[in-house]
């Protein structure tokens, strides 16, 4: 492990932090100790798990989620002055674009659940981003890349009440995450946010060898956000009652053609690539669902990929991004005020697993802190 740690580039220390925040009618087991927030401003931890989909609770995970939220809030308040706060994860956006999410006209019954109503079209906003917590980082740096989708005009009661008519899908350009255990994640966040350089050197030990390899592999270079494949990394429920199943999501370009990375890229060349693409023409992406085919594909283990050879992906929708001008001051400001969370969802798309349960609390806290520091109202887009 010592030799392995010495081979890790120092910028891994600044890549792991924002990625870590990503963790940043069914049979259920209720745990009252997990349901009550400790203050009116704190999000209630998910109150139930689904043993039939093989969920299980880790010891003290609700408490640890609050402790992680405290660490991240302190970091945000330390890093940014009032009125300038950015997201702790994925603060650098390549742009927010208007889109249409067109569900296929014909779907099998097991896939035609929730928002996947055959023939239905939803307006949407999509935010493309870098993963690094350094919003000034050049786009040519190897990094994780994010795609956050917010569907609009989605009827039905949601799992969170702050947005009544939206459904979010959050994805990264890598199929797995680098941490499962809440205690290991808490140790990681303490090391990342420590002022001690020697504590930061402990990050590989907090992650473990498998987690460190995943974190290193997450860091990639891309030529255009529209031509990159994205994965949900973690699982979700699809459907309700006896027909519900565990699935993962993915999105990819309709065409396999990719632009080359420029020989002399500008600092923000991914924003430029997105802008140039959409000034010339529209773009097309496929939205895919991967149903779990075996209980050996754990909903609690986000570090192990569900191999496509064993569990194929199926296209359920086409994302149409029309020709547009998105890079304007007003639209960029609008983009920064958006809040994305996998818990902006219908019950048919309930997030599964410990990473998603912790996300509910962590995402809410970081969004509230950012909006409070910027004196910006949290509201759903129209």
Number of C-alpha atoms within 10 A of each C-alpha: 10 8 7 11 15 11 9 15 9 11 13 19 20 16 24 27 23 25 25 21 22 23 26 27 10 17 13 14 14 13 12 10 12 16 15 14 15 10 8 8 10 16 19 17 23 21 16 19 21 17 13 14 20 16 18 17 17 13 11 12 19 23 15 16 26 20 16 24 25 14 17 24 20 13 15 18 14 10 12 13 11 11 13 11 20 24 21 26 25 24 19 24 22 25 22 24 24 17 23 20 25 21 22 17 13 12 18 10 9 12 23 18 18 18 22 19 18 19 12 13 20 18 17 22 21 22 22 24 25 28 30 28 20 17 18 11 15 17 23 19 15 20 27 25 28 27 25 21 25 28 23 22 14 17 12 14 13 21 20 16 11 12 18 19 21 24 26 22 21 22 24 27 24 22 23 22 24 27 24 20 17 22 18 14 23 19 16 25 24 18 22 26 17 14 10 10 11 10 14 21 17 17 22 24 17 22 22 15 15 13 19 22 15 19 25 19 15 25 20 14 14 22 19 20 23 23 21 19 20 23 23 26 25 29 27 22 22 27 23 16 11 10 11 19 21 24 24 23 23 24 25 20 20 16 11 8 8 13 10 9 14 10 6 8 14 13 14 16 19 26 21 17 17 23 20 14 16 19 14 11 11 13 19 18 20 20 23 19 21 20 22 21 14 11 11 9 19 20 25 22 19 25 18 19 15 23 13 9 7 11 16 14 19 17 17 22 25 21 25 19 21 17 18 17 13 17 16 10 9 9 15 16 11 12 18 19 21 18 23 20 25 27 24 26 28 25 20 20 28 20 29 24 25 26 29 25 24 25 23 23 25 27 25 20 20 23 20 18 19 26 21 15 17 16 11 12 11 16 11 16 17 8
